[in-house]
Amino acid sequence: MERTKAGPVMDAGSGAEDRVDEGILDELFLVMGDGGSEGLVKACDLFLSGVPTRFADIRSALAEGRFEDAAHGAHSMRGSAGAFGARRLSMLTLTLERLCRDADSTGANGLLREMETEFRIFRAILVARLGQLSR
């Protein structure tokens, strides 16, 4: 496990059990999918389409030295990721938030790239799970 000033970062090879909180995802699908999947699909679309914008906003804030804005963006993303069961992404955003509060732009930018990769993996998991609804 790699360690930064802000704390531990999970191994890049983390398994699915570390990557996704199935309990949260199951609950989300149960509650939001109750009575039809339209609301669930819409919520997932909002999450999946909003994260890349948040990445861009955080990257811009870091480039401009606005560490507090970057930390706020990371905090907001952490809440969304947690609500969708993206456990590893949520943990990475917590570390990013700490790096931003420490004004560690090098560490934050490196972690942001790792987070983008993690988001792509989680997006594939979520889209596959949504695909199971139509079966």
Contact map, one row per residue, 1 for C-alpha under 8 A:
111000011110000000000000000000000000000000000000000000000000000000000000000000000000000000000000000000000000000000000000000000000000000
111100011110000000000000000000000000000000000000000000000000000000000000000000000000000000000000000000000000000000000000000000000000000
111111111000000000000000000000000000000000000000000000000000000000000000000000000000000000000000000000000000000000000000000000000000000
011111111000000000000000000000000000000000000000000000000000000000000000000000000000000000000000000000000010000000000000000000000000000
001111100000000000000000000000000000000000000000000000000000000000000000000000000000000000000000001000000000000000000000000000000000000
001111110000000000000000000000000000000000000000000000000000000000000000000000000000000000000011011001000000000000000000000000000000000
001111111000000000000000000000000000000000000000000000000000000000000000000000000000000000000010000000000000000000000000000000000000000
111101111100000000000000000000000000000000000000000000000000000000000000000000000000000000000010000000000000000000000000000000000000000
111100111110000000000000000000000000000000000000000000000000000000000000000000000000000000110010000000000000000000000000000000000000000
110000011111010000000000000000000000000000000000000000000000000000000000000000000000000100010000000000000000000000000000000000000000000
110000001111110000000000000000000000000000000000000000000000000000000000000000000000000000000000000000000000000000000000000000000000000
000000000111110000000000000000000000000000000000000000000000000000000000000000000000000000000000000000000000000000000000000000000000000
000000000011111000000000000000000000000000000000000000000000000000000000000000000000000000000000000000000000000000000000000000000000000
000000000111111111100000000000000000000000000000000000000000000000000000000000000000000000000000000000000000000000000000000000000000000
000000000000111111100000000000000000000000000000000000000000000000000000000000000000000000000000000000000000000000000000000000000000000
000000000000011111110000000000000000000000000000000000000000000000000000000000000000000000000000000000000000000000000000000000000000000
000000000000011111111100000000000000000000000000000000000000000000000000000000000000000000000000000000000000000000000000000000000000000
000000000000011111111000000000000000000000000000000000000000000000000000000000000000001100000000000000000000000000000000000000000000000
000000000000011111111000000000000000000000000000000000000000000000000000000000000000011110000000000000000000000000000000010000000000000
000000000000000111111100100000000000000000000000000000000000000000000000000000000000111100000000000000000000000000000000010000000000000
000000000000000011111111100000000000000000000000000000000000000000000000000000000000111000000000000000000000000000000000000000000000000
000000000000000010011111110000000000000000000000000000000000000000000000000000000000100000000000000000000000000000000000000000000000000
000000000000000000001111111000000000000000000000000000000000000000000000000000000000100000000000000000000000000000000000000000000000000
000000000000000000001111111100000000000000000000000000000000000000000000000000000011100000000000000000000000000000000000000000000000000
000000000000000000011111111110000000000000000000000000000000000000000000000000000001100000000000000000000000000000000000000000000000000
000000000000000000000111111111000000000000000000000000000000000000000000000000000000000000000000000000000000000000000000000000000000000
000000000000000000000011111111100000000000000000000000000000000000000000000000000000000000000000000000000000000000000000000000000000000
000000000000000000000001111111111000000100000000000000000000000000000000000000000001000000000000000000000000000000000000000000000000000
000000000000000000000000111111111100000100000000000000000000000000000000000000000000000000000000000000000000000000000000000000000000000
000000000000000000000000011111111100000000000000000000000000000000000000000000000000000000000000000000000000000000000000000000000000000
000000000000000000000000001111111100000000000000000000000000000000000000000000000000000000000000000000000000000000000000000000000000000
000000000000000000000000000111111100101100000000000000000000000000000000000000000000000000000000000000000000000000000000000000000000000
000000000000000000000000000111111111111100000000000000000000000000000000000000000000000000000000000000000000000000000000000000000000000
000000000000000000000000000011111111100000000000000000000000000000000000000000000000000000000000000000000000000000000000000000000000000
000000000000000000000000000000001111100000000000000000000000000000000000000000000000000000000000000000000000000000000000000000000000000
000000000000000000000000000000001111111000000000000000000000000000000000000000000000000000000000000000000000000000000000000000000000000
000000000000000000000000000000011111111110000000000000000000000000000000000000000000000000000000000000000000000000000000000000000000100
000000000000000000000000000000001001111111000000000000000000000000000000000000000000000000000000000000000000000000000000000000000000000
000000000000000000000000000000011001111111100000000000000000000000000000000000000000000000000000000000000000000000000000000000000000000
000000000000000000000000000110011000111111110000000000000000000000000000000000000000000000000000000000000000000000000000000000000000000
000000000000000000000000000000000000111111111000000000000000000000000000000000000000000000000000000000000000000000000000000000000100000
000000000000000000000000000000000000011111111100000000000000000000000000000000000000000000000000000000000000000000000000000000000000000
000000000000000000000000000000000000001111111110000000000000000000000000000000000000000000000000000000000000000000000000000000000000000
000000000000000000000000000000000000000111111111000000000000000000000000000000000000000000000000000000000000000000000000000000000000000
000000000000000000000000000000000000000011111111100000000000000000000000000000000000000000000000000000000000000000000000000000000000000
000000000000000000000000000000000000000001111111110000000000000000000000000000000000000000000000000000000000000000000000000000000000000
000000000000000000000000000000000000000000111111111000000000000000000000000000010000000000000000000000000000000000000000000000000000000
000000000000000000000000000000000000000000011111111100000000000000000000000000000000000000000000000000000000000000000000001000000000000
000000000000000000000000000000000000000000001111111110000000000000000000000000000000000000000000000000000000000000000000000000000000000
000000000000000000000000000000000000000000000111111111000000000000000000000000000000000000000000000000000000000000000000000000000000000
000000000000000000000000000000000000000000000011111111100000000000000000000010000000000000000000000000000000000000000000000000000000000
000000000000000000000000000000000000000000000001111111110000000000000000000000000000000000000000000000000000000000000000000000000000000
000000000000000000000000000000000000000000000000111111111000000000000000000000000000000000000000000000000000000000000000000000000000000
000000000000000000000000000000000000000000000000011111111100000000000000100010000000000000000000000000000000000000000000000000000000000
000000000000000000000000000000000000000000000000001111111110000000000000000000000000000000000000000000000000000100010000000000000000000
000000000000000000000000000000000000000000000000000111111111000000000000000000000000000000000000000000000000000000000000000000000000000
000000000000000000000000000000000000000000000000000011111111100000000100100000000000000000000000000000000000000000000000000000000000000
000000000000000000000000000000000000000000000000000001111111110000001110110000000000000000000000000000000000000000000000000000000000000
000000000000000000000000000000000000000000000000000000111111111000000100000000000000000000000000000000000000100100000000000000000000000
000000000000000000000000000000000000000000000000000000011111111100000000000000000000000000000000000000000000000000000000000000000000000
000000000000000000000000000000000000000000000000000000001111111111101100000000000000000000000000000000000000000000000000000000000000000
000000000000000000000000000000000000000000000000000000000111111111100100000000000000000000000000000100001001100000000000000000000000000
000000000000000000000000000000000000000000000000000000000011111111000000000000000000000000000000000000000000000000000000000000000000000
000000000000000000000000000000000000000000000000000000000001111111000000000000000000000000000000000000000000000000000000000000000000000
000000000000000000000000000000000000000000000000000000000000111111100000000000000000000000000000000000101000000000000000000000000000000
000000000000000000000000000000000000000000000000000000000000111111111100000000000000000000000000000000000000000000000000000000000000000
000000000000000000000000000000000000000000000000000000000000110011111110000000000000000000000000000110100000000000000000000000000000000
000000000000000000000000000000000000000000000000000000000000000001111111000000000000000000000000000110000000000000000000000000000000000
000000000000000000000000000000000000000000000000000000000100100001111111100000000000000000000000000000000000000000000000000000000000000
000000000000000000000000000000000000000000000000000000001110110001111111110000000000000000000000100100000000000000000000000000000000000
000000000000000000000000000000000000000000000000000000000100000000111111111000000000000000000001110110000000000000000000000000000000000
000000000000000000000000000000000000000000000000000000000000000000011111111100000000000000000000100000000000000000000000000000000000000
000000000000000000000000000000000000000000000000000001001100000000001111111110000000000000000000000000000000000000000000000000000000000
000000000000000000000000000000000000000000000000000000000100000000000111111111000000000000001101100000000000000000000000000000000000000
000000000000000000000000000000000000000000000000000000000000000000000011111111100000000000001100100000000000000000000000000000000000000
000000000000000000000000000000000000000000000000000000000000000000000001111111110000000000000000000000000000000000000000000000000000000
000000000000000000000000000000000000000000000000001001000000000000000000111111111000000001001000000000000000000000000000000000000000000
000000000000000000000000000000000000000000000000000000000000000000000000011111111100000011101100000000000000000000000000000000000000000
000000000000000000000000000000000000000000000000000000000000000000000000001111111110000001000000000000000000000000000000000000000000000
000000000000000000000000000000000000000000000010000000000000000000000000000111111111000000000000000000000000000000000000000000000000000
000000000000000000000000000000000000000000000000000000000000000000000000000011111111111011000000000000000000000000000000000000000000000
000000000000000000000000000000000000000000000000000000000000000000000000000001111111111001000000000000000000000000000000000000000000000
000000000000000000000001000000000000000000000000000000000000000000000000000000111111110000000000000000000000000000000000000000000000000
000000000000000000000001100100000000000000000000000000000000000000000000000000011111110000000000000000000000000000000000000000000000000
000000000000000000011111100000000000000000000000000000000000000000000000000000001111111000000000000000000000000000000000000000000000000
000000000000000000111000000000000000000000000000000000000000000000000000000000001111111111000000000000000000000000000000010000000000000
000000000000000001111000000000000000000000000000000000000000000000000000000000001100111111100000000000000000000000000000000000000000000
000000000100000001110000000000000000000000000000000000000000000000000000000000000000011111110000000000000000000000000100000000000000000
000000000000000000100000000000000000000000000000000000000000000000000000000001001000011111111000000000000000000000100110000000000000000
000000000000000000000000000000000000000000000000000000000000000000000000000011101100011111111100000000000000000000000000000000000000000
000000001000000000000000000000000000000000000000000000000000000000000000000001000000001111111110000000000000000000000000000000000000000
000000001100000000000000000000000000000000000000000000000000000000000000000000000000000111111111000000000000001000100000000000000000000
000000000000000000000000000000000000000000000000000000000000000000000000011011000000000011111111100000000000000000100000000000000000000
000000000000000000000000000000000000000000000000000000000000000000000000011001000000000001111111110000000000000000000000000000000000000
000001111000000000000000000000000000000000000000000000000000000000000000000000000000000000111111111000000000000000000000000000000000000
000001000000000000000000000000000000000000000000000000000000000000000010010000000000000000011111111100000001001100000000000000000000000
000000000000000000000000000000000000000000000000000000000000000000000111011000000000000000001111111110000000000000000000000000000000000
000001000000000000000000000000000000000000000000000000000000000000000010000000000000000000000111111111000000000000000000000000000000000
000011000000000000000000000000000000000000000000000000000000000000000000000000000000000000000011111111111011000000000000000000000000000
000000000000000000000000000000000000000000000000000000000000010000110110000000000000000000000001111111111001000000000000000000000000000
000000000000000000000000000000000000000000000000000000000000000000110010000000000000000000000000111111110000000000000000000000000000000
000001000000000000000000000000000000000000000000000000000000000000000000000000000000000000000000011111110000000000000000000000000000000
000000000000000000000000000000000000000000000000000000000000000010100000000000000000000000000000001111111000000000000000000000000000000
000000000000000000000000000000000000000000000000000000000000000000000000000000000000000000000000001111111111000000000000000000000000000
000000000000000000000000000000000000000000000000000000000000010010000000000000000000000000000000001100111111100000000000000000000000000
000000000000000000000000000000000000000000000000000000000000000000000000000000000000000000000000000000011111110000000000000000000000000
000100000000000000000000000000000000000000000000000000000000000000000000000000000000000000000000001000011111111000000000000000000000000
000000000000000000000000000000000000000000000000000000000000010000000000000000000000000000000001001100011111111100000000000000000000000
000000000000000000000000000000000000000000000000000000000010010000000000000000000000000000000000000000001111111110000000000000000000000
000000000000000000000000000000000000000000000000000000000000000000000000000000000000000000000000000000000111111111000000000000000000000
000000000000000000000000000000000000000000000000000000000000000000000000000000000000000000010001000000000011111111100000000000000000000
000000000000000000000000000000000000000000000000000000100010000000000000000000000000000000000001000000000001111111110000000000000000000
000000000000000000000000000000000000000000000000000000000000000000000000000000000000000000000000000000000000111111111000000000000000000
000000000000000000000000000000000000000000000000000000000000000000000000000000000000000000000000000000000000011111111100000000000000000
000000000000000000000000000000000000000000000000000000000000000000000000000000000000000010011000000000000000001111111110000000000000000
000000000000000000000000000000000000000000000000000000100000000000000000000000000000000000000000000000000000000111111111000000000000000
000000000000000000000000000000000000000000000000000000000000000000000000000000000000000000000000000000000000000011111111100000000000000
000000000000000000000000000000000000000000000000000000000000000000000000000000000000000110000000000000000000000001111111110000000000000
000000000000000000000000000000000000000000000000000000000000000000000000000000000000000010000000000000000000000000111111111000000000000
000000000000000000000000000000000000000000000000000000000000000000000000000000000000000000000000000000000000000000011111111100000000000
000000000000000000000000000000000000000000000000000000000000000000000000000000000000000000000000000000000000000000001111111110000000000
000000000000000000110000000000000000000000000000000000000000000000000000000000000000010000000000000000000000000000000111111111000000000
000000000000000000000000000000000000000000000001000000000000000000000000000000000000000000000000000000000000000000000011111111100000000
000000000000000000000000000000000000000000000000000000000000000000000000000000000000000000000000000000000000000000000001111111110000000
000000000000000000000000000000000000000000000000000000000000000000000000000000000000000000000000000000000000000000000000111111111000000
000000000000000000000000000000000000000000000000000000000000000000000000000000000000000000000000000000000000000000000000011111111100000
000000000000000000000000000000000000000000000000000000000000000000000000000000000000000000000000000000000000000000000000001111111110000
000000000000000000000000000000000000000000000000000000000000000000000000000000000000000000000000000000000000000000000000000111111111000
000000000000000000000000000000000000000000000000000000000000000000000000000000000000000000000000000000000000000000000000000011111111100
000000000000000000000000000000000000000010000000000000000000000000000000000000000000000000000000000000000000000000000000000001111111110
000000000000000000000000000000000000000000000000000000000000000000000000000000000000000000000000000000000000000000000000000000111111111
000000000000000000000000000000000000000000000000000000000000000000000000000000000000000000000000000000000000000000000000000000011111111
000000000000000000000000000000000000100000000000000000000000000000000000000000000000000000000000000000000000000000000000000000001111111
000000000000000000000000000000000000000000000000000000000000000000000000000000000000000000000000000000000000000000000000000000000111111
000000000000000000000000000000000000000000000000000000000000000000000000000000000000000000000000000000000000000000000000000000000011111
